[in-house]
Amino acid sequence: GGRLVEQFNYTMTNGEWSDIAVITIDIVGANDSPVLAFEQIILGDVPVNTGVTESPEGPVGVVVDTVLSTVGAQANVSDVDLGTSIGFAITGIDQTNGSWWYSEDNGNTWARMAPVSEASPRLLSSTARVYFRPDRNVTGEIPHGFTFRAWDQSRGLAGQTAPIGSLGDSLSIIHAAAALNVAMPAATVLEFGTSTPTPGLRQTAPAGDVAVRNEHVSPAVITSVDDGARVVTLGTGPVEIVSPDGNVTIGRGGTGVLTVRDVAVGSLVYLETSFGVVAFTHEGRLVTALSPHQLMTLSRIMQLSADANGTVFRISGTV
């Protein structure tokens, strides 16, 4: 695909008069197709952070030219045409466990990659970003996230699809599959659950502690699980928390429930805790009682599932 310009000078004469002329020859070489060295490219880890259908935001995902390299030990594509920037011509995507997105403006705007096909691939420039949004609770390896050919950008428009016949020698002959690992990030996990219902409990805070924390109270009991609606209700029965010296008791009468409503995994949600009457006693005497009320805490849901027996519900994330 290179270009070479050559000039030749020659003299014309009739024996009496002469003149010098210049011949310019412009040689334009044919474009050469890029060549993929491997049949599989590893994209790396993709954290589970949303699992909803809305588009990504900002410069997330991977940049094409960080995946395809033409130099050094990591080189996985080559092109004899000097100065060529290699992009993707995506010919197929696996949407079984999530959706694929692309951005040509560093994450300012995003679009879904579908539909694509071998007959009409999606063209992405070397500076484009590619993003995978996994479905809820997806983990593990996706060995063929999408298939592609290398594209030297000499024909077609970035971000668009194009008939395969119009792209000609701008595409590599070999296809490659992009593999990725959908990784569940480390997160705080709160667990609630017991194998048998507990009608009530009495818990003494450890000596030296001023505040009573969540871990000081035995697990609650799951009273219902509706994973389809992503609503889980937990109940405890009457609860008493006693100070180390036994002089102060915080008691909750009736049955309290904790209902977690999750619009979508990854979204901001409220944890709604409904209490019955809360009574404070000192040395056996009632000091004060609070009427039933609700406590609402803002959180981000990272995982929502019950175990095989339906007895443990986990909220992963910052709570």
C-alpha positions in Angstrom: 0.0 0.0 0.0 3.0 2.3 -0.2 3.7 5.1 -2.6 6.9 5.8 -4.6 7.5 8.9 -6.8 10.5 8.9 -9.2 11.7 11.6 -11.6 13.9 11.2 -14.8 15.5 14.0 -16.7 16.2 13.6 -20.5 17.5 15.9 -23.3 15.9 16.1 -26.7 18.0 17.6 -29.6 17.8 18.0 -33.4 21.6 18.5 -33.8 21.2 22.3 -33.6 18.8 22.9 -30.8 18.2 20.9 -27.6 15.8 21.0 -24.6 15.6 19.2 -21.2 12.4 17.5 -20.2 11.3 15.8 -16.9 9.3 12.6 -16.6 7.6 11.9 -13.2 6.4 8.4 -12.4 4.0 8.0 -9.5 3.9 4.4 -8.3 1.0 3.6 -5.9 1.2 0.1 -4.4 -1.9 -2.0 -3.7 -3.1 -2.1 -0.1 -2.1 -5.2 1.8 -4.4 -6.9 4.2 -3.4 -7.0 7.9 -2.5 -10.4 9.3 -3.6 -11.8 12.7 -1.0 -13.9 14.4 -3.4 -15.6 16.8 -6.9 -17.0 16.7 -7.8 -15.9 20.2 -7.2 -12.6 22.0 -7.6 -12.2 25.8 -9.4 -9.1 26.9 -8.8 -9.7 30.6 -11.1 -9.3 33.6 -14.4 -7.5 33.4 -15.9 -6.7 36.8 -19.6 -7.3 37.5 -20.7 -3.8 38.3 -24.2 -3.4 37.0 -26.0 -6.1 35.1 -28.7 -3.7 33.9 -29.7 -2.6 30.3 -28.7 1.1 30.5 -25.7 2.1 28.5 -22.3 2.4 30.1 -21.0 5.8 31.3 -17.5 7.4 30.8 -14.3 5.9 29.6 -14.8 2.3 30.7 -14.0 -1.0 28.9 -10.9 -1.6 26.8 -9.4 0.5 24.0 -8.9 -1.5 20.7 -5.2 -0.5 20.3 -4.4 -1.9 23.8 -5.7 -5.3 22.6 -4.1 -5.4 19.2 -0.4 -4.7 19.0 1.9 -4.6 16.0 5.2 -4.3 17.9 7.3 -6.0 20.6 6.8 -9.4 22.3 3.0 -8.8 22.6 2.6 -8.3 18.8 -0.5 -10.2 17.6 -1.2 -8.5 14.3 1.0 -7.2 11.5 0.6 -5.1 8.3 3.4 -4.4 5.7 1.9 -1.1 5.0 3.8 1.3 7.3 1.8 3.6 9.6 -1.3 1.6 9.5 -3.7 1.8 12.6 -5.5 -1.5 13.1 -9.0 -1.7 14.3 -11.8 -4.3 14.7 -14.2 -5.6 12.1 -16.6 -7.4 14.5 -18.4 -10.3 12.7 -20.2 -12.0 15.6 -21.0 -11.4 19.3 -22.1 -13.7 22.2 -25.0 -12.1 24.0 -25.9 -15.2 26.1 -24.6 -13.7 29.3 -24.7 -9.9 28.7 -24.5 -7.2 26.1 -21.6 -5.6 24.1 -21.2 -1.9 23.6 -18.8 0.4 21.8 -17.8 4.1 21.8 -15.8 6.0 19.2 -15.5 9.2 21.4 -13.7 7.9 24.5 -16.9 7.0 26.4 -18.9 10.2 25.8 -21.5 8.3 23.9 -22.1 4.5 23.8 -24.1 2.3 21.4 -24.9 -1.4 21.5 -22.8 -3.4 19.1 -25.6 -5.5 17.7 -26.5 -6.4 15.1 -23.3 -7.7 13.4 -22.6 -10.6 11.0 -19.9 -11.9 8.8 -21.8 -10.3 5.9 -22.0 -6.9 7.6 -19.3 -6.4 10.3 -19.2 -3.5 12.8 -16.1 -1.4 12.2 -14.3 0.0 15.2 -11.2 2.3 15.0 -8.0 1.7 16.9 -9.1 4.3 19.5 -12.6 2.9 20.0 -13.6 1.5 23.3 -15.3 -1.9 23.7 -17.4 -2.7 26.8 -19.2 -5.9 28.1 -22.1 -5.5 30.5 -22.7 -8.9 32.1 -26.1 -10.0 33.1 -27.0 -10.3 36.8 -24.9 -12.8 38.8 -22.8 -13.8 35.8 -19.2 -15.0 36.6 -16.6 -17.2 34.8 -15.0 -17.2 31.4 -16.7 -16.3 28.1 -14.3 -17.9 25.6 -15.9 -16.4 22.5 -17.2 -13.0 23.6 -17.0 -11.7 20.0 -15.3 -12.7 16.8 -13.5 -10.3 14.5 -11.1 -9.6 11.7 -8.3 -7.1 11.9 -9.3 -3.9 9.9 -6.7 -1.5 8.6 -9.3 1.4 8.2 -8.4 2.0 4.5 -12.1 1.3 3.6 -15.3 1.8 5.5 -16.3 4.2 8.3 -15.5 3.6 12.0 -18.6 2.9 14.1 -20.6 1.8 11.1 -21.4 -1.6 9.6 -20.4 -2.3 6.0 -21.1 -5.0 3.4 -18.1 -7.4 3.5 -17.6 -7.1 -0.2 -17.0 -3.4 0.0 -14.1 -3.8 2.5 -11.9 -5.9 0.3 -8.2 -6.0 1.3 -8.8 -3.8 4.4 -9.6 -6.9 6.4 -7.5 -9.8 7.6 -8.4 -13.3 6.2 -8.1 -14.9 9.6 -10.8 -14.5 12.3 -10.0 -14.3 16.0 -12.2 -14.7 19.0 -12.0 -12.3 21.9 -12.1 -14.1 25.3 -12.7 -12.4 28.7 -13.2 -13.4 32.3 -16.2 -12.0 34.1 -14.9 -11.5 37.6 -17.0 -10.8 40.7 -15.1 -8.1 42.6 -14.3 -8.3 46.2 -17.1 -6.8 48.3 -18.5 -6.6 51.7 -21.0 -9.4 52.2 -23.8 -9.4 54.8 -25.5 -12.7 55.5 -28.8 -13.3 57.1 -30.2 -16.7 57.7 -30.8 -19.7 60.0 -32.0 -23.2 59.2 -34.9 -23.0 61.7 -37.0 -19.9 62.7 -36.0 -18.3 66.0 -39.1 -16.8 67.8 -36.8 -14.4 69.8 -33.3 -13.9 70.9 -31.3 -12.3 73.7 -27.8 -11.1 72.8 -25.2 -9.6 75.2 -22.7 -7.1 73.6 -19.0 -8.0 74.1 -17.3 -6.4 77.1 -15.6 -3.1 76.2 -17.8 -2.3 73.3 -19.7 0.9 73.5 -21.8 0.4 70.4 -23.8 -2.7 69.4 -23.0 -3.6 65.8 -24.7 -5.9 63.3 -22.4 -8.8 64.1 -23.5 -8.8 67.7 -27.0 -9.9 66.8 -27.6 -13.4 65.7 -28.8 -13.9 62.1 -32.4 -13.2 61.2 -34.8 -15.6 59.6 -35.8 -15.5 55.9 -39.5 -15.4 55.8 -39.9 -15.1 52.0 -37.8 -14.9 48.9 -39.0 -13.6 45.6 -35.9 -13.5 43.3 -38.0 -12.6 40.3 -39.1 -9.4 41.8 -35.8 -9.1 43.7 -37.6 -8.7 47.1 -36.4 -10.6 50.2 -38.1 -10.3 53.5 -36.4 -11.3 56.8 -37.9 -11.5 60.2 -36.4 -12.0 63.7 -39.1 -12.0 66.3 -38.6 -10.1 69.6 -35.0 -9.0 70.2 -33.2 -7.9 73.3 -29.6 -6.5 73.3 -28.0 -6.3 76.8 -25.1 -4.2 77.8 -22.0 -6.1 79.2 -22.9 -5.2 82.8 -26.5 -6.3 82.4 -27.9 -2.9 83.5 -29.1 -1.6 80.1 -31.4 -3.5 77.8 -32.6 -2.4 74.4 -35.6 -4.5 73.5 -37.7 -4.6 70.4 -41.2 -6.0 70.7 -43.2 -7.7 68.0 -41.7 -8.9 64.7 -39.5 -6.7 62.7 -38.8 -7.3 59.0 -36.0 -6.2 56.7 -37.2 -5.9 53.1 -34.6 -5.4 50.3 -36.0 -4.0 47.1 -33.6 -4.1 44.2 -34.6 -2.3 41.0 -31.6 -3.8 39.3 -28.3 -5.2 40.4 -25.8 -2.4 40.5 -28.4 0.3 41.1 -28.7 2.4 44.2 -31.4 1.1 46.4 -32.8 1.7 49.9 -32.6 -1.0 52.6 -35.9 -0.5 54.5 -35.9 -1.8 58.1 -39.3 -1.8 59.8 -39.2 -2.0 63.6 -41.9 -2.7 66.1 -41.9 -0.8 69.4 -38.4 -0.3 70.7 -38.0 -0.1 74.5 -35.0 1.0 76.6 -34.8 -0.4 80.1 -32.3 0.3 82.9 -32.0 -2.1 85.8 -35.2 -3.7 84.9 -37.2 -0.4 84.8 -38.7 0.9 81.5 -37.0 4.2 80.7 -38.6 5.1 77.4 -40.4 3.4 74.4 -40.4 4.4 70.8 -43.3 3.9 68.5 -42.9 1.7 65.4 -40.7 3.4 62.8 -38.6 2.7 59.7 -34.9 3.1 59.1 -33.8 3.6 55.5 -30.2 3.2 54.4 -28.8 3.9 50.9 -26.8 1.1 49.4 -25.6 -0.4 46.1 -26.7 -3.9 45.4 -23.9 -6.1 43.9 -25.4 -9.6 44.3 -28.9 -10.8 45.1 -29.3 -14.6 45.6 -30.4 -17.3 48.0 -28.4 -20.4 48.7 -29.5 -23.9 47.6 -31.8 -24.2 50.6 -33.2 -20.7 50.3 -32.0 -19.9 53.8 -29.1 -17.4 53.2 -29.5 -14.1 51.4 -26.4 -12.1 50.5 -26.1 -8.4 49.9 -22.7 -7.7 48.4 -21.4 -4.2 48.2 -21.1 -1.1 50.4 -23.9 -1.3 53.0 
